[in-house]
């Protein structure tokens, strides 16, 4: 980050009034989406495109003895492709190089792609599948990560441990010796499906000479580009990935993106025809990767005053047949394993373990909802043993400026969780409602209220550094074309970027046109995940806009015969400070840029301020900054049926400066409902390693009748020093707080100490029967 950039950002943080930042600006894509004119991947499908179908493995673990293709395939003018047809390297592993695009010698989960069928139309492609015969030799299977580590079943040649992480801070032995109370429990969470509206889809168009354009439902166009290039054996410059509007992602189209792009790209190369792949809904729910289950042993202690003294955690992540993103989300879970609390003595061990189930996917929260469910249950149990109110117990231990995390990262600013917890508790009427908790209400129902806190490091949890690029172009008519590598998956990030660019350039926000993500137009900008869209991607936008604004200011000062310090730009007007009549329009200066041969375009590129924790101790700075969330939830439990009804949710967020409150409110409410599903109802059922879902009708998502009353979010704005206008990420952190608060509320209502998510009606009913 340049000194010039840091200086301008610091000056912007001191502005008393912004034109757009912090205001409720209408989403740029709202009209298109309401009218149905917004284009998604399959809207680019034409009759000339050949459809692609996949031969999925029906076995969870088996040797591939042979693949035979019937003579009828030639009649259908179709083609069947296998791993032998891959010209480049058959490797798509996300962090660990353990996964082929098409299975070679064995399959490791039900749904693994084995072969491809491509034909002139969908009926012929589907019929071609019937003429592909795969001869398997089944192998022993293992579906539980604990069993996987001790069994003789070898899913991979190097064993069944995909990766591990450890954190060591202080001495947990000393910490537990100093504790007045120690609580230890075993927690479990299950698979969760992303349930996005738009199924997985990609279209590849082969172009001359030997280059390929892929339009796809991907959250990570640059990694998708790299994987396609590797599979096809071409350079990155020969592959172009376009991400149009995406109908929901939640992390799933991050993990699946490269696979979706590479499969039709291989077929397009071989056929020299454009090829499209679109999962059916049944294929989507059965075969796309899921949020992985966690098994967590959590031990924590606190002294008589309510201060946490030690945390000792060991957890397993079921990463399925391949490591995919299980290793990275394991690391994030470990880095956040203490919760947003100051703990002097920490010992955390995480293990990502192979099983013969569908692999792990990125999912909203990326390991944090799982580990923080355990951490927040522990906080309630410790508070109960110490006879301290749960909210007060959290206030005693909450991180503040000057605190050090479990990885010993110093939080020297932008740490508003304690103030947030106070404000949410006050808005929810916590102390009054807590006094009513556990009592029966009308109709044989029990009332409960719970609180949960969450935190989420902004940026990637991988082995690479975290960067993003952007481009700003001033057109001769004064409008602005903006290009970013951050994908719009419905979260509103492109509107947030437009606000940043408009605020800096001093033009109306409607004058900023955000183009569809195209890997050929901006530098590698990483993935759209990990709350990095505005904080890192938006800061790259600011970097480009500031450079270009300085150029505009210099030229305007020459034209108006004043110093650069006296130039002001607002709403497309450029004038001398204090002399508004001495002015130019932005359009006039834009045209002059072209006339004088001054470049009207700039690239921005930003690398996040973060380190790499020590692999032996986990000590270091894994993230540039953290966002914090707090939630209070009220529930009613029907003692006759076990049904849990969430009455109300009071969400709160500390994410630095809020760029657009209305967009963030949408994120908060979306996280609240997703957290409700994770806590109470969403469960992926397996049989012999296969997902037993045929569609979303088989999956218990919260419906409109399940919606609780959602209070207006509470915001605490504690700006981050090194981002555009002090913004941090807001897209994931609230989920962890909500699911934890709901779980704590159910436990409070029933008096039962649930240790497994989801807390389904059946679990509640039988637990009440036993109590």
N, C-alpha and C positions, 0 to 999 in steps of 0.2 A: 504494500500500500504506500503510495507516494506521499511525501510531506504535503504537497499541494492538496491532494485529495483529503488527507486527514484534517488539514486546516479548514477547508471549505465545509466538510461535514461537521466539524466542531462549531463553526459559525452558524450552520443551519440548525443545530440543536438548540441554539440560543434564540431563534426566532420566537417572537411572542405570538405571532399569528401566521398561519399558513392558509393558502388559498384552497388547497385540496387535501393535504395530509391531515388525517384525523376526521375528515368529513365523509358523509355518506354519498359517495359518487356512484351513479348507476353503472352496473356492470356493462362492459363494452359488448358482450355477447348476448345480452338479454333479449333484444328484439329478434335476432336470428333464431334463438332457441325457442322463444314463444311462438314464432310464426312457422317453425319447422323448416327453415331454410338453411340452418347450420349444417355443414357437411361433416359426416363421420366416415370412417374408413370405407364401409361397403357402399356408400353413396357414390364412390368413384368406380364401382363395378360396371363393366360394359359387356356386351355380347361377345366381344373379341377375347375376353379374359377366360382362361382355362381354370376350372375349379379343381381344388386339391382336396383329397381325403386322406386320412391317416389310418394305417394299420396299427392299432394300439395293442400292447401286450395284454393278454387275458390272465397272465400268471404273475404272482407277486415276486417270484424268484425262480428262474429257470435258465438252462442252457439252450441257446438257439442252435439246433442241429442242422437245420436247412430252411431255406425259403424258396418255395417253388411257385412259379408264375404260369397259369394256364394259358393255353393257346388262344382262348377267347379274347384275351386282352388286345391282341393285334386287330381282331375284327372291330373292337370298340374304338380303335384309333387312340388307344390309351397307352400309358407307360407306367411301369412300376419301378420305383427307385429304392435302393437300399444303401447301406453304409458304403458299399463298394463303389458307388457312383459319386461319392464326395471327392472333389479334386484337391481340396485343401486339407486342413487338419480337422478331424472329426472330434472337436472338443468345444464344449460350451460352458464348462464349469464357471460358476459366478465368482467365487473366491478360491475354491480348491479345484485344480484341473482333474476332476474325477468323473465328468459326465459327457457322454457322446451325444451328438444331435440325434443320430439314429443308432439303435443298439447294435453292437457288433457280435459279441460271442455269448452274451447273457442279458437277461432283463432283471431289474431289481425292484420294480413296483408295478402294480396293475395300472395300465395306462401309458407305459413308456412307449414312445414312437419306435416302431420296428421297420416300417416301410411306408412309402408314399404312393398313392395312386392319383395320376393326373390325366384328365381326359377333356374333350371339347365341351361337355356339359355336365351338370351335376348328376344327372341320372346315370350317365356312363361311368363317371368317376365312382359313384356309389356301387354300381354293378361290378366294377373292376375289383373292388375289395373282396367280392365273393370268389374271385379267381386267384387270390393270393393265399397260399397254404404255408403256414409256419409250423415246423415240427419242433416241439419243445421237449426238453427233459426236465421235469420239475425238480427243484432243489429244496432242502429244508428251509423253513421260514422263521422269522422272528419279528414280532410286532411291538414288543415292549422294550424301551431303551435300557431298563435295568437288567432285563434278561439278556438283551443283546450284548452287553458288556461281559457277561459271564458265560454265555453260551458258546458252543463250538461252531455255530453257523457263521461263516465268513461272507459278508455281503461284498466287501472289497478285499483285495489281496493284502492290503496293509492293515487289515483289521476293521473293527466296527466303530472306532473313535475317529470322528471327522475333525475334531479340534478341541482345544481347551483354553481356559483363561483363568488367571488367578490374581487376586488383589491382597496385599499384605500391608497393613498400616498399624503401627503400635503392637500391642500384645493382647490378644483376646483372652488369654489365660489370666492376665492381670486384670483385664476389664471385667471378666465374670467374677473374679475374686472380690472386686470392689462393688459388685452389684448387690442390691437388697432383694431384688426379685429377678428370676431368670425364666423365660418362657421358651419352649421348644416345640415345634410342630412340623408335620409333613403336609405340604400343600400340593394340589394338582390342578392344572388347567387343561382344557381340551382343544381339539382342532376347531377352527372357525373359518367359514367360507366368506369370501369377499362379497358375493351376491351383487356384483355390479350389473347395471341394466344392459350395457352393451357387451355381448360376448367377444371373445378373442378373435381378431381378424387382421389380415395383412394382404396387400396386393403388391406383387413385384413386377416391374416393367423392365425387361432387358433393353438396353440402349447401346448404340454404337459409339465408340468401339469397346466392347467388353466391359461396359459399365452398367450399373443397376440402380434403379430408383424403387424404394419400398415405401408405401404408404401404410401405416400400421397403428394399431392400438397399443402404443408403447409409452411407458413413462420414462424410458431411458434411451432416447434415440442414438446417443453416441456409443454406448456400450453395444446397442443393437448393430450399429454400423461396424464396430470392431469385430463382432462375432460373425456377421455375414461375410466380411472380408476374409476372415480366417477360414471359414467353411469353403468359400469359393476359391480361395488361393489367390486373391487379388489385393491390391493396396487399398488403404482407407479412402483414397481420393477417387476410387472407382465405384464407391458405394455411397448412395445418398438416401437418407432416411427422412421422411416427412411425417410428422405427427399432427394430424388435423384435430378437430375436437374429439375428445375422448369421453365416452359415456361411463365415467366412473373408473377408478383404479384402485384406490385404497392400499396401494403397494403391490397388488397382484399383477398388474400390468408392468410393474418394474421387473419382477422376477421372470414373468412369462414373455416379456417383450422381445428379447434377443432370439428366443426359440421361435416365436411367431414370425419374425422377420426372416430367419434363416431357412425355414422349411420351404416357403414358396420361392425364395431366392434360388435355392438349389434346383427346384423344378423348372423355374424360368430359364436358368442357365442351360439346362439339358434340353428343354423343348424349344428354346428361342421364341417363346411366346409369353405374353403376360399371364401370370398365374395368381389366383386368389385362394386364400385359406380363411374359412370362417367356421368356428366351432358351432355346433348345435348347442342348445341350452343343456341338453343331457351330457354332451361331451364336456362342456364347460364345468358343470358342477362335479362331474366324476373325475376329470383328469387335470384340471388346473390346480396348481399347488395351493396349500392352505396355511393359515396360521398354525404353527406347530405346537404340540402339547409340551408343558413343562412339568417336571417333578421337582419339588423344592423342599429341602430340609432347612428350616430357618430357626436359628437360636439367637435370642437377643436379651440383653439385661439392662436394668436401670437402677440407679441408686435411690435412697429414700427421698431425695428432693425431686425426683422425676427426671433426672438427667440420664440419657442413654450412656452406657459405659462400654458396651461391646456388641458387635453383630458378627455372627458366624453363619455363613450360608454355603450350602452345596446344592447345585441344581443340575438337572439333565434336560437337554433339549432334544426332542425326537425330530431329527432332521430328515427322516424318511430315507428313500433309496439313494439320494445324493445330497451333498453338503449344501448346494445352492446358497441361500443366504442364512442358513442356520448358524454358521460360524460367526457371522457379523452380528446377528441379533443376540446370540449368546454373549458376545462382548459388551453390547450395549446394556443388556440386562445386568451384567456384573458391575458395570460402571455406575449404574443407578440403583444398585441393590440395597443401599442404606435408606432409600427414600430421601426426600428433600430435608434431611436432618443432619445435624453435626454429630458424628460418632468418632470418638478418639481411637478406638481399637476395632479394626476391621479385618476379617478373613473371609474371602469369597472365592469359591472354586466353581467354575462352570464347565460343562462338558456337552459337546454336540455329538449325538450318537446316531449312527445309521440304523434304520429298521426297514422292513419290506413294506413300507407304506408310501403314500404320495409325498413328495419332498416338501420342504419348508419354503414358504413364500414370505416376502416382506408383507407386512400388514400394519395398518395404522397403529402406532405405538412401538412397533419393532422390538418386541421383547419386554417392554416396560409394563404393559398392562398385566402381564403374567407375574413378574417379579414384585411389582408394587402391590398387587393383590395380597401377596404373602406379607410384605413389609407393613402394609396398612392394617391388616388383621392383627399382626403382632403389636402394633401401636395401641390398638383398642384393648388387647388382652393385658398388656403391661399396665395401661392406665387403670383397668379394672382392679388388678391386683394391688396397685398402689393407692386405690381409692381417689384417683384424680380424674376430673372430667376429661374425656378424650380430646376435646378441642384444646383445652388448657395444656394437656400433656404435649400436644403437637406444638403449641406456642412456645413451650419451654425449650424444645429441641430444634425448632425451625432454623434453617440456614439464614444468616444475615451477612451483611457486608463484613468482610474480614474472616468469614468462616472458611474452613477447608473441607473439601468433599472426601469421600472414601478413597479417592485416588490422590488425595492431598493437593488438589487444585485449589489455588487461592481465588476466592470470589471477591474481587475488590470493588465491584460495582454491579448494578443491574441485578439485584437480588431482592425482589419485593414479596417473597412468599409469606413472610410473617404478617405484613400489613394486609395482604390479600386474605389470609386466613381470618384475621380479625373482622375485616369488612364483610366477608361472606357470612360468617357466623352471625354478625349483627343483622344483616339483611334477612337471613333465614329465621331469625328469632330462635337461635339455637338453644339457649338455656331454658326458655319456656317449653319448647317442644321436647327437649330431652327429659324434662320432668314428667311428661305424659307417656314416655316410651315404655313399651312392654305391657301396657294395659289393654284389656279387651275393650273394643268399641262395638257399636251396633252390629247385630247379625253374626256374632261369633267370629269377629275379626280381631287381629292383634295389630297394634300400631307400633311402628319403629322409626327411628331417625338415625342416620349415620353420616359421618364425615369422612372424606378421603382427600388426600393430597397427591399431587403428581409433579414430576419434573421431567424434562426432556432436553437432552443436549441438541443444539441446533447444528445440523451438518451430518456428514456421513460417518459411519462407524466401520471403516475399512482399513486397508493397508496403504491406500494412496492418500495424497493430500487432497484437500477439498477446494475446488476452483469453479469458476463460472465465467462465461463471456457474454457480451451483448454488443449490439451495434445501433447507433442512432444516426439517421440521415435527415438533414434539412432539405426539403424540396423547394424549388424556386418559388412556389406559391405560399411558402411559409408553413405548410403542413409538415408533419414529421412522420417518417417511417421508422418503426422500432422493431428490431429483431432480437429475439432471446433464445437461449437454449433450454429454457424452462418450459415444460409442457403444461397446457391448460387441460386439467382432468376434471374440471367442474368446480375447483376450489376458488377461482377468482383471481389467481395470481397475475394473469395478464392485465387485469384492471389495476391491480396494485402497482405493477411496473409502470403502467401508463401514468398513474398518479405521480409517481416518483419523477419520471421524465418531464411531465408537464410542470410540476412544481419547480424543478431546477431550471428548465428552459424558459419558464415564464409564459407559456402558451396555454390556451384553453385545452382541457383534457380531451375534448372531442377532436382536436386537431392531431392527436397522436394515434396513428394506426399501428396496431400490433400484428405482425405477420405470423402465419403458421410456422411452427418450429421446423426448420430445415437444416440438417447438419452441414450443408454446403455453404451456409450463409453466416455462420458464427463459429468461433472456436469451441472446442470440446467444453461443454458446460456441466458435465456430470449428469447424474440422475435427478429426476423430479421426485424427491422423497426427503425424509429426515428433516422436515421443517426448514428446508434450505431455499425454498422458492423465492421468498421476499428478502430474507436476511442476506443470503449469498447471491442469488440471481439478481435481486433488486439492487444490491450494492454494486454489481457489475454494471447495471443500467445507469446508476448514479455516476459511476466512474466515467463512462462514455459521455453522459450528458454534461458533466462538469467541464470536461476538456472542450466540448463543443461550445458550451456557454461562454467559456473564457474567450474563445475565438470571436464569438458574436459580440461580446462586450468590447473587445479591443477595436473591432471594426466600427461599432456604433459610436464609440468615443471619438474616433477620427472623424466620422461623418457629422457628429454633433459638436465637435470642437470643445471637448471637455475631458476631464480625467476619467480613467476607467472606474475609479472608486465612486464616482458620482452617477454612474449608469444604473438605472433600475429597469427591470423587465417584469411586467405584470399583464396577464391576460392578453398577450399578443401585442402589447404596446411597450415601446422602449423610449425612456425619457430621462432627462437630467433631474436628479434628485432636487426637489424644492422648486423646480421650474417645469411643471407638467406640460406647459405649452411648447416647450422646446423638445420635440419628440419625433419619433419615426414609428412606422408599423414594423412588426416582426417580418412581414412579407417583404417590405422594402429592403431591409438588411439582408434577408435571405437571398434576394435577387442580386444584391451587390456582392455577396460572397462568390456567386458564380461569375459575375462580370469581372471581378478582380483575380479570379483563378485561385481563390482561397478554398481549401477543402471543406465541403459542407457535411462531411461524414466523420465519425469516430467509432473506434472499437473500445470497449471497456473489458477489463479482465481483472478478476479478483481472486486471491487465494486467502482462505480463512485463516485466522490467527489461532492455530491449535498445534499441539504437539503430538507425540506418539508415546503413550505410556510404556514404561519399562516392562518387558515381557515376563520378568521374574517376580516383580512386586506389584505391577499394575499402577505404579505411582507415576503421575504426569497429568497432562492436560488433554484429555481425549476430545474435548469440544471447545469451540471458541466461546460459547455462551450457553446459558440454559434458560428455558422458559419454564414457568411454574403455573400450576393450576390447583384449584381447591373446589370442592363440591360438597354440598349438603343435600341429602336425599331423604324423602319421607316415603314410607311404604305401609301398606296394609296387607296382612297375611290372613287368608281364609283358613281357619282351622279345620273345616270340614273337607276341603279339597286340596289344600296346600298351595293354592294359587296366590301368587304375589302380585300385587298391584302397586306400581310406582305412582304415588300421588303427585309429587312435585320434585323438581330438581332446581337447585340454586347454584349455578355455575359461576366460577370466577377465574380470571386469567391475568397473569403478569407476563407480558411478551414484549417488553420495551414499549416503544411508541407504536400505537395502533394506527396503521396507515388508513384503513377503511373499516370503521366500526360495524357497519352493516354486513360486510363480507365476513368479518371475524365472528359476528353473532351466528351466522350460518354455520361456520365451522364448529362453534361451541355447541349449538343445538344438534348438529349432525353427530358429533362425538358423544353427546348425551344419550342419543337413541342407540348408537352403535354400542356404547358401554352398557346400556340396559340389556341388549341382546347378548352380549358377551357374558354378562353377570348372571342372567336368568334363563335364557331359552335356547341360544344358538348352539347346536350340537351336531357334529358330523358323525354319522353312524357308519361303522365298517363291518364287513363280514369277510373273513379270510383275506384280509388286506385290501379289499375293494371298497370304495366309497358307495354306500347304498343310497344314493340320491338319483332321482330321474329329472328333477327340476327344482325350482325354488318353492314349489308347492309342498315339497317334502321337507322343507327347511324352515324352522320356526323363527322367522324374523319378526321383530316388533311391528305390528300393523297400526293403522290409524287409531283403532280403538284402544291401543295400548299406550298411546302417547301420554306422558305425564304433563302436568302444568309446568311450563318452562319459564322460570323467572328471567327478567332482564339480566344479562351478565354483569358481573362486577369486574371492573378493570382497574388494575394498578399499573400505571405507566412509569417504569423506571428505565429510561433509555439506555441502550447498549452503545458504547462509545465508538465502535468501529464499523457501524453499518449505516445504510442510508436512513437518515432521520432517526436513528436509534432503534430501528425495528428488529424484533426477533421473531422466530417462527411461532405460529399459532395453530397449525393444522393437526397435531397429533396429541399434544400434551393433555388435553381435557379428557380424553378417553380413559386414561389410567385413573384419574381422580374420580370419574363418574362410576366406573365399574366397582371400584373399591368402596365408594360411599354407599352404593346400593347393597353390596354384600354386607357391609357393616350394619346397615339399617335392618336387613333381614335377620341377622344374628341378634341385634338389639330387640327386635320385636318378639322373636321366638325364644330367646335365651339359649339357643343351640349354636354351638361353635362350629359352623360349617368351614371346611377346609378345602373344598373342591368346587371349581367353576365348570359349567354353569350350575347355579342352584335352582334346578328345575322343580316344577310343582311336585313331581313324584318324590324327589329327595326331601322336600319340605314335609310332604304328607307323611311319609314313613318315619321321618325323624320325629315328628310330633307324636305319632303313634307309639314310638318307643320311649318317649320322654315321660 
